[in-house]
Structures are given as structure tokens and as C-alpha cells.
Amino acid sequence: MEMKNITKVFPGVKALDNVSITVKKGSVHALMGENGAGKSTLMKCLFGIYHEDGGEIILDGKPEKIMSSKQALDLGVSMIHQELHPIRFRPVMENIWLGRFPKKWIVVDKKKMIQKTKELFEEVDLDVDPQALAGTLSPSSLQLVEIAKAVSYHSKIIIMDEPTSSLTENETQHLFKIIRQLQAKGCAIIYISHKMEEILKISDEVTIMRDGQYVGTWDAKELTTDLIISRMVGRNMTNRFPPKEYTPSDEIILNVDSLSSPLPKSFQNVSFGLRKGEILGIGGLVGAQRTEVVEAIFGLRGIAAGTLTKNGKIMKINSPRDAIKEKIALLTEERRATGIFGILSVLDNTVIANQKKYAHFGVLRNSERHRDAQRSNAELKTKTPNMEEAIQNLSGGNQQKVLLARWLLTDPDILILDEPTRGIDVGAKYEIYTIMHKLAGEGKSIIMISSEMPELLGMSDRIMVMCEGRVTGILSSGEADSVSVMNCATKFMK
């Protein structure tokens, strides 16, 4: 596959500027760059979601004008998107075979569809009930289902956009095993990821983009993490985390006492204290119920027992509205499903949690909304043509920055961040880490859920580890390392 001098222009921004890439049969070709570099846009041109304004695409030596995703699939190109869009109220098997249901005469052959799905799942070693509703699956299971779906097309090229963003270490190794099997069959993989260790481990070649332009392609064996970072951002970054210039207080701002879910297989008897001006990391494997705990604190889930106390006062939080009144904010794990309002502007997405502030006798003061949205996004260096741009047109990382800007405008005392840097490049991560340190220095308290061990260890003042809904340890930054965290994360699995 060759993409030659691809150009793509959106209103107010040149997303791709004469970008070229060549992918060899049976290879894993990594595509890297900061958020907004144009990686996903380039691949959407290949998959027929966008139509290039200039350049050409050549498949098996033949120029092709790919006008739709169906045409791309027919040509042997499939794509696993960064943001998953399952039909949540339909079975997994229907999500996989949508548009190509097996039929018996003119009727869908449900029995055959179940059998074909089971065979496909066996091929990729996936233990999921084909008849389970897609909406009941965890993000990691949905990601593996999407991978199985791509395999089902028997494609010559599979584009994987941040495929491990929701996967555990074991699931990532499982994915790598599938990739090797696909390679052996001559399938080429285009692999987009911000995880340096993965890129160096799985890829044969690495192409780096910056600001919509091609930087270069290198053999993966020639690269190191530092080389990749410097070529991605155009500058040297010696430290992955900013220096810590604040000291947490001993004062407990939030006390969680024996918090239990009404669901028996969810969190039970969770207790911890959050200090003023600290970053409390929460670690654990998929299924540890970390997200469920913070969603309960924010009023998104029911609480069967236990108390929440802020500054010595017991809180009654029955909804997110109650939590916001108590100056608690939550950046959710799934930005597409539970974070952004895709068709609304960057402006509206930024100020929507703080809308009452701008109302004057029932009329919104738009100049103030625009001023605050501009300032909050400027602090986070959000890349957007203007405040009126639809947020769905921004890269995933820049969408995440808008959501963070939203909650900073509410001036929270407690900021809960659930996987805050998922799908975000190393430069943007550093900017978010710097903001987190700044907030902690101002006396704000932060709860950060992270599945990335370096982030958990590098950013947390203390780490609370969970396993199967229970707290299995609270470690200080001095005593925490990857071994001690994993020991706590697997305590009830041994």
C-alpha cells in the first residue's frame, strides 16, 4: 500500500500536507505523532471516511479512489477505531456481522451466525457470549470484539488506532499474538499508538508525523524512546513527568468510609482518605471496580452503605448535580460515550457544566462564555481552529483537553480523573501532568485512575490499589513500585 502526497483540508486548518507512507505486505507499520499530527485523519482517508483533497492511494500497484468504508472493506482494508461505536442494544454477533448477516433464503440464519461468531472468537481466543448485548461488555472486551470483527473480513491491511488503550497487560500480549498470526498470513498492520514500549516491541517500521506533515520513516530496530519523542515533538524531552514543587497537606478533605455498592459483584467496604493538595492514584486491573467507586462518589451509581465526608461534613450525593454543588468534578473514562457532546462546539462543551454562571435573567452572556472557554483551553494548549468548531472534529487528545478545561472552569476542590491521558501523546501528557501539579500546588485534591504503571508511579503522592471491588493496599510514593502495586492488584486472584 502506498499513499502519495496526501492533502486534506478542513475549514480553518490544513490537517494533512503532502503526506506519503508505504506499507509492506506482512509488516507491522507504526504511525506516530502528537495529537493533531494527522495520524487518524490519514487513516480515515485510506478507509474512505474522509476523501483526500490531493494525492493518490495505491493498493497492490493499482491507484484507487476510496469513496466509502464499504469500498475500503471490499478492497481488503479494515479499521479498528480509537473511539468504539458499538450498537449497544444489539447482540455482539450482530455488531460483528452487520451488513453481511448469514441468511437462509431471505431470513437471517441466527443459528449459523452464532456458530460463525463462536468460530471467530475461538480463532482469536476470546471468551465472550455471542448473544450478549454489546452495551453490557467492558471497554476492554469491546475492544477485543472489534479486533475479532476486523479479523473476520480477512483483510490485507488492518488499521489499529490505539488498540490497547482499554487493554490490560495480559490482553495486550494476547493482541500481539493475534497480530503475529495475521502477519504470518501476509496481512499488514498499520498500528497507531502513543505507547513507546509497545511500538518498539511490535513494529517493523515506524513513520512519524508532526503538524500534518511527514517527518520520516525508520526501521524500528534503529529507534529508542528518546529518539521517537524528539522526532515527534521536534524537541528533546528528558523527563516524562514534571518536577514536583508542592507538598500535600495532612488535612483530610474527603473521607470515604465503608462505601459499598448495591450490586454484589461490585465494590464493597471501600475506605480511604483524600488529603488536601495531593494526587491520590488508584491502581488495579480491569474489573477491580475503580471506575465504579469514583462514579459512586460523583453520584452516577447507587450506594448501599457507607458515608462520604468532605471537610468534616457528611455529604448526600444522589446525582452529579449534588456532586458539582459540593465542588467535585469527574473526567470520565470514555470521552466519546460519556464526555463530549459531539455535534456541539468546543465553546459549548467547555462551559456546559458551568452554564448557570453565564445566565442573566434567562439570557446567556456569550462574550463571557467565549472568554472563559478561550482562557481555559489556552491553558491546556488545546488545538482547535476556533471555539465554534464542532468538538467531534478535534483529535481524541484535544477532545480530552476540552473536557479537562470544562471541569477546571467549575473551580473544583476535588478533581477525579479516570484515565486522563488515554490516547494522548507524550507532549500533551506532560502538559496535563503540569496542570495537575499546578492544581495540587493550589490546594486542589486529585484522584487519578490510571492503567499505565509509569504514570501511576510517576504522578501519585500515594497509590490506592484495588482488586475485585476491595481495597488491597494504600502505598506511599516512597514504598510503591511496579512489583508492590501488582502484588496488591492480584491479591484475591492468587
MARFIVO-55445 format. One record per residue (C-alpha): residue in three letters; x, y, z. Coordinates in steps of 0.5 Angstrom, whole numbers, plus 2048, in hexadecimal, padded with zeros to 3 digits. Layout:
! residues N
ALAXYZ;...
! end
This chain:
! residues 494
MET800800800;GLU8028077FE;MET7FF80E800;LYS8038137FC;ASN80381B7FD;ILE7FC81A801;THR7F9821803;LYS7F3822807;VAL7F0829809;PHE7EA82A80E;PRO7E783180F;GLY7ED836812;VAL7F2830812;LYS7F682C80E;ALA7F6825811;LEU7FB82280C;ASP800825808;ASN803820802;VAL80481A807;SER807814804;ILE80780D807;THR809806804;VAL807800808;LYS80A7F9806;LYS8067F2806;GLY8067EE80D;SER8097F4810;VAL8077F8817;HIS8087FF815;ALA80780481B;LEU80580B81A;MET80681081F;GLY806817821;GLU80381C826;ASN7FB81D826;GLY7F9821820;ALA7FF81F81C;GLY7FA81C817;LYS7FB814818;SER7F4813819;THR7F2817813;LEU7F781480E;MET7F480D810;LYS7ED81080F;CYS7EF812808;LEU7F180B807;PHE7EB80880A;GLY7E680C806;ILE7E381080C;TYR7E7816809;HIS7E8818802;GLU7EF81B801;ASP7F08227FD;GLY7F68207FA;GLY7FB81A7F9;GLU7F98127F7;ILE7F880C7FA;ILE7FC8067F7;LEU7FA7FE7F9;ASP7FD7F97F6;GLY8007FD7F1;LYS7F98007EF;PRO7F78077F0;GLU7F08077F4;LYS7EC80D7F6;ILE7E880A7FC;MET7E280E7FD;SER7DF80A803;SER7E0805808;LYS7DD7FF805;GLN7E18007FF;ALA7E7800803;LEU7E57FA806;ASP7E47F77FF;LEU7EB7F97FD;GLY7EE7F5804;VAL7EE7FB808;SER7EB7FB80F;MET7EC7FF815;ILE7EB7FF81D;HIS7EA80681F;GLN7EC809825;GLU7E580B827;LEU7E1805828;HIS7DA806825;PRO7D67FF826;ILE7CF7FE825;ARG7CE7FE82D;PHE7C77FB82D;ARG7C87F5828;PRO7CC7EF829;VAL7D37EE828;MET7D37EA822;GLU7CE7EF81E;ASN7D37F481F;ILE7D87F081C;TRP7D47ED816;LEU7D07F4815;GLY7CF7F580D;ARG7D17ED80C;PHE7CC7E9810;PRO7CC7E280E;LYS7C67E080B;LYS7C17DA80A;TRP7BD7DC804;ILE7BB7E3806;VAL7BB7E280D;VAL7C17E4812;ASP7C47DD814;LYS7C57DE81B;LYS7C87D781D;LYS7CD7D8817;MET7CF7DF81A;ILE7D07DC821;GLN7D57D781E;LYS7D97DB81A;THR7DA7E0820;LYS7DC7DA824;GLU7E17D881F;LEU7E47DF81E;PHE7E47E0826;GLU7E87D9826;GLU7ED7DC821;VAL7EF7E2825;ASP7EE7DE82C;LEU7E87E382E;ASP7E37E1833;VAL7DD7E5832;ASP7D67E2831;PRO7D47E482A;GLN7CD7E582C;ALA7CF7EA832;LEU7CD7F1831;ALA7D37F682F;GLY7D17FB834;THR7D27F6839;LEU7D97F5838;SER7DF7F983B;PRO7E37FD836;SER7E97F8836;SER7E47F3834;LEU7E17F782F;GLN7E87F982C;LEU7EA7F182B;VAL7E37F0828;GLU7E57F6823;ILE7EB7F2821;ALA7E87EC820;LYS7E37F081B;ALA7E97F2817;VAL7EC7EB817;SER7E57E9814;TYR7E67ED80E;HIS7EC7E980C;SER7EF7F080A;LYS7F67F1807;ILE7F77F780B;ILE7F47F9812;ILE7F57FF815;MET7F57FF81D;ASP7F4806820;GLU7F6806827;PRO7F47FF828;THR7F77FE82F;SER7F4804832;SER7EF800836;LEU7F37F9837;THR7F77F683D;GLU7FE7F483C;ASN7FC7ED83B;GLU7F67EF836;THR7FC7F3832;GLN8007ED832;HIS7FA7E982F;LEU7F97EE82A;PHE8017EE828;LYS8007E6827;ILE7FA7E8822;ILE7FE7ED81E;ARG8047E881D;GLN7FE7E381B;LEU7FC7E8816;GLN8037E9814;ALA8047E2812;LYS7FE7E280D;GLY8017E880A;CYS7FD7ED80D;ALA8007F480E;ILE7FE7F8814;ILE7FE800815;TYR7FF80181C;ILE7FE808820;SER800808827;HIS80380D82C;LYS806808830;MET80D80882E;GLU80F801831;GLU8097FD82D;ILE80C801827;LEU8137FE828;LYS8107F7829;ILE80B7F6824;SER80D7FA81E;ASP8127F9818;GLU812800815;VAL810807819;THR80D80D815;ILE80D814819;MET80881A817;ARG80882181A;ASP803826819;GLY800823813;GLN807821810;TYR80B81B80E;VAL81181B813;GLY814815811;THR81480D811;TRP819809814;ASP81B801816;ALA81880081D;LYS81F7FD81F;GLU82280481E;LEU81E807823;THR81E80982A;THR81880C82E;ASP81C81382F;LEU81D813827;ILE816812826;ILE81481782B;SER81981C828;ARG81681B821;MET80F81B823;VAL80F822826;GLY815825823;ARG819826829;ASN81C82282F;MET818820835;THR81D81D83A;ASN81781C83F;ARG81181883F;PHE80E81C845;PRO80F823847;PRO81382484E;LYS80E824854;GLU80E82B857;TYR80982A85C;THR808827863;PRO801824864;SER7FE82686B;ASP7FC821870;GLU7F5823871;ILE7F081E86E;ILE7EB822869;LEU7E781C867;ASN7E681586C;VAL7E380F868;ASP7E080A86E;SER7DE80386C;LEU7DB805865;SER7D77FF863;SER7D37FE85C;PRO7CC7FB85C;LEU7CF7F6857;PRO7D27F085A;LYS7D87F0855;SER7DA7F7855;PHE7DE7FB85A;GLN7DD7F9862;ASN7DF7FD868;VAL7E4802865;SER7E7806869;PHE7EC80C868;GLY7EE81386A;LEU7F0818865;ARG7F581E867;LYS7F4825865;GLY7F9826860;GLU7FB81F85E;ILE7FB81B858;LEU7F881485A;GLY7F980F855;ILE7F4809854;GLY7F7803851;GLY7F47FC84F;LEU7F37F784A;VAL7ED7F7845;GLY7E77F584A;ALA7EA7F8850;GLN7E47FD850;ARG7E8803851;THR7E380784C;GLU7DD804850;VAL7E0807856;VAL7E180E853;GLU7DB80E850;ALA7D780D856;ILE7DB813859;PHE7D8817854;GLY7D1815854;LEU7D181184E;ARG7D080A852;GLY7CC808858;ILE7CF80785F;ALA7CC801863;ALA7D0803869;GLY7D680886B;THR7D780F86C;LEU7DA815868;THR7DD81A86D;LYS7E082186A;ASN7E382686F;GLY7E0822875;LYS7D9823872;ILE7D581D86F;MET7D381D868;LYS7CD81B865;ILE7CE81A85E;ASN7C981785A;SER7CB81A853;PRO7D081D84F;ARG7CD824851;ASP7CE822858;ALA7D5821857;ILE7D6827853;LYS7D382B858;GLU7D882885D;LYS7DE82A858;ILE7DF823856;ALA7E182284F;LEU7E181C84B;LEU7E581B844;THR7E2814841;GLU7E680E83E;GLU7E280E838;ARG7E2815835;ARG7DE81382F;ALA7D9810832;THR7D8814839;GLY7DC81A838;ILE7DB81E832;PHE7D582182E;GLY7D881F827;ILE7D4824823;LEU7D482A828;SER7DA82F827;VAL7E182F82B;LEU7DE83582F;ASP7D7832831;ASN7DB82B833;THR7E0830837;VAL7DA83483B;ILE7D582F83C;ALA7D682D843;ASN7D6834845;GLN7D1837841;LYS7CD83A847;LYS7D383F848;TYR7D1842841;ALA7CA843841;HIS7C784A843;PHE7BF84A843;GLY7BF84483F;VAL7C484683A;LEU7CB843839;ARG7D0848838;ASN7D4846833;SER7DA84A833;GLU7DC84883A;ARG7DB840838;HIS7DF841832;ARG7E4845836;ASP7E583F83C;ALA7E583A836;GLN7EA83D833;ARG7EE83E839;SER7ED83783C;ASN7EF834835;ALA7F5838834;GLU7F883683B;LEU7F882F838;LYS7FA831831;THR7F482E82E;LYS7F582D826;THR7EF830823;PRO7ED83581D;ASN7E9839822;MET7E4838827;GLU7DE837823;GLU7E1830820;ALA7DD82A821;ILE7E1826826;GLN7E0820822;ASN7E482381D;LEU7EA823822;SER7EF81D823;GLY7EE819829;GLY7F381C82D;ASN7F182382C;GLN7EA82182E;GLN7EC81E835;LYS7F0825836;VAL7E9829834;LEU7E682483A;LEU7EB82683F;ALA7EA82D83D;ARG7E382C83F;TRP7E482A846;LEU7E982F847;LEU7E4834846;THR7E083284C;ASP7E6833850;PRO7E582C854;ASP7E882B85B;ILE7E8823859;LEU7EA821851;ILE7E981A850;LEU7ED818849;ASP7EB811846;GLU7F180F841;PRO7F2816840;THR7F881583B;ARG7F580F837;GLY7F6810830;ILE7FA816831;ASP80181882E;VAL807819833;GLY808820832;ALA800821833;LYS80181C839;TYR80782183C;GLU80282783B;ILE7FD82383F;TYR801821845;THR804828845;ILE7FD82B846;MET7FC82584B;HIS80282784F;LYS7FF82E84F;LEU7F982D852;ALA7FC829857;GLY80082E859;GLU7FA833859;GLY7F782E85F;LYS7F282A85A;SER7F282385B;ILE7F281E855;ILE7F0817855;MET7F381384F;ILE7F180D84C;SER7F780A847;SER7F8803844;GLU7FF806842;MET804804847;PRO80A809846;GLU80480F846;LEU80180C84D;LEU80880B850;GLY80B81284D;MET80581684F;SER802814855;ASP80381685C;ARG80081085F;ILE7FD80A85B;MET7F780685D;VAL7F67FF85A;MET7F07FB859;CYS7EF7F4857;GLU7E87F1855;GLY7E47F7859;ARG7E87F885F;VAL7EE7FC861;THR7F47F8862;GLY7F97FD864;ILE7FB804864;LEU802806863;SER80680C864;SER80A80E85E;GLY81180C861;GLU80F805862;ALA80B80485C;ASP80E800856;SER80B7FC850;VAL80C7F6854;SER8087F885A;VAL8037FB856;MET8027F5852;ASN8027F0859;CYS7FC7F585B;ALA7F97F5855;THR7F97ED854;LYS7F87EB85C;PHE7F17E885B;MET7F37E4855;LYS7F87E0857;
! end
